[in-house]
Amino acid sequence: MNEEKKQEIYWDQHFKEFDQIYSYRKSRLKSILDSTFRKDMYKRFQFVFENSEPIEGKTVLDAGCGSGRFSMEFAKRKAKKVTGIDISENMISLAKIIVEEAKVEDICEFHKSSILEFQPEMKYDISIAIGVFDYIKEPLPELTKLAKLSKGIVIISFPRIFTWRAPVRKLRLSLNKCDVYFYSKSQIKILSEQAGLNINKIKKVGKLYCVVAFPNT
Ligand SMILES: C[S@@+](CC[C@H](N)C(=O)[O-])C[C@H]1O[C@@H](n2cnc3c(N)ncnc32)[C@H](O)[C@@H]1O
């Protein structure tokens, strides 16, 4: 089975549990655990919106959109069009429900697609891939594709390699048959250059690096 198929199966099984991290509808214990162990997810959310304004009137690509929480926020902030893509059918279905509940479904569209398969007719003003490169073994083709799909800002998160959490997370996910990959700052710089992305900012955000970049051309 190829890497992408394994990811699809994993996320099709774990989509609800993943989205619970964003939800306020959970037990007090789960809220405390998430705010302690998953706080990087909230921080990266904040990073994306601190760095992507002005959003109004812009086209947005949310690559590996998962349950669409970022897509929903871009739509609420008056993006012109938000396109979310993901390899997991269940994530896509949940994303559609979430943007409908937020009454921004007219602004959003979702497609079941990998980054490499996706063939839009346009380039995007803002592209993000958050929590996605964690799960891609050879990231250069996907990074290159993101650069090609973008005419403006590109924001990407990468999990940092030298943290206490990296081996713990690797073990936990491998028990669930999900591979996860970690990156050093120099590796991110080399990969971005090879992909045709000029890094404007690379910031430690908890146990992640969050990168703001622009395509070369
Ligand atoms: C941890 S979730 C992050 C979802 C969302 N970006 C967020 O931060 O809330 C990772 C998502 O990436 C998707 N994914 C993994 N590899 C992908 C690929 N090659 N192309 C598109 N989506 C992918 C998974 O299906 C999953 O929904």
The ligand as a MOL file (V3000), in Angstrom:
LIG
                    3D

  0  0  0     0  0            999 V3000
M  V30 BEGIN CTAB
M  V30 COUNTS 27 29 0 0 0
M  V30 BEGIN ATOM
M  V30 1 C -3.5860 16.8630 10.7890 0
M  V30 2 S -4.7460 17.0070 9.5250 0 CHG=1
M  V30 3 C -4.6950 18.7990 9.3440 0
M  V30 4 C -5.9830 19.3500 8.8020 0
M  V30 5 C -6.0410 20.8810 8.7320 0
M  V30 6 N -5.0530 21.4100 7.8460 0
M  V30 7 C -5.9030 21.4800 10.1000 0
M  V30 8 O -4.7800 21.8650 10.4600 0
M  V30 9 O -6.9100 21.5590 10.8130 0 CHG=-1
M  V30 10 C -3.8460 16.4820 8.0840 0
M  V30 11 C -4.7200 16.3590 6.8510 0
M  V30 12 O -3.8740 16.2760 5.6980 0
M  V30 13 C -4.4740 15.3870 4.7850 0
M  V30 14 N -3.4270 14.9300 3.8500 0
M  V30 15 C -2.3520 14.1540 4.1430 0
M  V30 16 N -1.5970 13.9870 3.0420 0
M  V30 17 C -2.2070 14.6940 2.0430 0
M  V30 18 C -1.9150 14.9130 0.6590 0
M  V30 19 N -0.8370 14.3770 0.0840 0
M  V30 20 N -2.7610 15.6860 -0.0720 0
M  V30 21 C -3.8760 16.2270 0.5060 0
M  V30 22 N -4.2100 16.0370 1.8080 0
M  V30 23 C -3.3860 15.2920 2.5600 0
M  V30 24 C -5.0590 14.2990 5.6770 0
M  V30 25 O -6.0610 13.5580 5.0360 0
M  V30 26 C -5.5830 15.1110 6.8590 0
M  V30 27 O -6.9260 15.4660 6.7070 0
M  V30 END ATOM
M  V30 BEGIN BOND
M  V30 1 1 1 2
M  V30 2 1 2 3
M  V30 3 1 2 10
M  V30 4 1 3 4
M  V30 5 1 4 5
M  V30 6 1 5 6
M  V30 7 1 5 7
M  V30 8 2 7 8
M  V30 9 1 7 9
M  V30 10 1 10 11
M  V30 11 1 11 12
M  V30 12 1 11 26
M  V30 13 1 12 13
M  V30 14 1 13 14
M  V30 15 1 13 24
M  V30 16 1 14 15
M  V30 17 1 14 23
M  V30 18 2 15 16
M  V30 19 1 16 17
M  V30 20 1 17 18
M  V30 21 2 17 23
M  V30 22 1 18 19
M  V30 23 2 18 20
M  V30 24 1 20 21
M  V30 25 2 21 22
M  V30 26 1 22 23
M  V30 27 1 24 25
M  V30 28 1 24 26
M  V30 29 1 26 27
M  V30 END BOND
M  V30 END CTAB
M  END
